[in-house]
Amino acid sequence: YNLLGSQLSKFVKNISIISIKKVCEYLVDKLVPYFFGNNPRKDEYIRTYLHVACMYDRIASNEALIEPSWGETLKRERKADFNFLVELFEEVNGFISIKVPKGELYYFLNSLPDRK
């Protein structure tokens, strides 16, 4: 995480680097094992970390992704995964006071594999 954290300023422009680094590390530690199993590859950590950082930066910039037309279908098809994300992102509100909207959650879930 040190290398990624040291380069966050290249991806994040509107949030405290210290805050987003803490959020990214917390979320990645929960997300990667859940979605990628016991032997995740380095690229799975990196992609997840950067996606989370950029997502929060978009939200802080009032440029959050809107809900896609397929979002509710994805939510139904992957109900357990979606609920896991909702609960997990609610947990980090104590670290950073940015609520992740459904549109961002739909795109994020769509970028993750079905749980292994």
NORDA-V631759 format. One record per residue. N is the residue number from 1. PHI is phi in whole degrees, 0 to 359 (* if undefined). NEAR is the number of other C-alpha atoms within 12 Angstrom. D_LAST is the distance of its C-alpha to the last C-alpha in whole Angstrom. Layout:
n=[N,N]
phi=[PHI,PHI]
near=[NEAR,NEAR]
d_last=[D_LAST,D_LAST]
This chain:
n=[1,2,3,4,5,6,7,8,9,10,11,12,13,14,15,16,17,18,19,20,21,22,23,24,25,26,27,28,29,30,31,32,33,34,35,36,37,38,39,40,41,42,43,44,45,46,47,48,49,50,51,52,53,54,55,56,57,58,59,60,61,62,63,64,65,66,67,68,69,70,71,72,73,74,75,76,77,78,79,80,81,82,83,84,85,86,87,88,89,90,91,92,93,94,95,96,97,98,99,100,101,102,103,104,105,106,107,108,109,110,111,112,113,114,115,116]
phi=[*,299,295,299,301,288,249,301,298,282,246,246,242,239,225,302,299,298,294,290,298,298,296,300,297,298,295,298,298,268,287,298,297,295,267,248,84,280,235,291,275,301,295,290,296,296,301,295,302,291,298,298,300,292,298,296,294,300,297,297,269,58,234,299,294,279,294,282,297,267,299,295,295,301,301,292,291,235,307,297,296,297,297,301,297,302,296,296,290,292,301,280,299,288,271,212,268,234,275,273,286,303,303,295,297,297,296,296,299,296,276,256,287,302,303,272]
near=[21,14,12,27,25,15,20,31,22,16,25,31,20,24,27,22,26,21,26,39,34,27,39,39,28,27,34,33,24,25,39,32,21,26,31,25,19,15,14,21,15,15,15,25,30,26,24,36,37,32,33,39,42,33,38,42,35,26,28,24,16,16,17,25,24,19,20,20,13,17,25,20,16,27,27,14,17,22,19,18,27,33,20,22,34,27,19,25,33,21,20,28,21,15,21,27,19,27,27,36,27,28,28,31,38,34,28,37,34,26,19,29,21,20,21,15]
d_last=[23,27,27,25,27,31,30,29,32,32,29,30,34,34,32,33,31,31,30,27,26,26,24,21,21,20,18,16,16,14,12,11,9,7,6,6,6,9,11,11,14,17,17,13,15,19,17,16,19,21,20,20,24,25,24,26,29,29,29,32,34,34,32,28,27,28,26,25,26,23,21,22,20,17,18,18,15,13,15,13,11,15,16,14,15,19,19,18,20,23,23,24,27,29,28,29,31,29,27,24,25,23,24,22,19,19,19,17,14,15,14,11,8,6,4,0]
